[in-house]
Amino acid sequence: MINPYSEEERLQAMISASFRASRAHFNHLPLRHVINPPADMFDAKLARQVAIYVLHIDFGVPRRRLVALLSVARWTVMQAVRTVEERRFETLFDRAYERIGARAKDNFMAALHEAAEERGAA
């Protein structure tokens, strides 16, 4: 259950929603590879970069906060933002990104509504 008044729980729900949305688009990858991509899997790296970009742009999580939350290097977050921003100029990639961002927001809102229903039923 998510407490909507707890910043930490909301952030964890946003992280989950973003990674699940990115994984849904890259459906050939297991979630563990999106979270921690193997060195030789460039599509897994891109999936993680998209999830990080969604967290930063769509959910408004500051880059420094992402570094601490995801336990990654500052360079990793900066590179993710830079890579996705550069690729968004491609129309096909931008449309895919928009779908991933929308799915992440839907996942997050669904988690909040589910938590509200659980609190209401209790």
GIGICOR-V279327 format. One line per field, one symbol per residue. ss: DSSP state (H for helix, E for strand, L for the rest). Layout:
ss = ???
//
This chain:
ss = LLLLLLHHHHHHHHHHHHHHHHHHHLLLLLHHHHHLLLLLLHHHHHHHHHHHHHHHHHLLLLHHHHHHHHLLLHHHHHHHHHHHHHHLLLHHHHHHHHHHHHHHHHHHHHHHHHHHHHHHHL
//
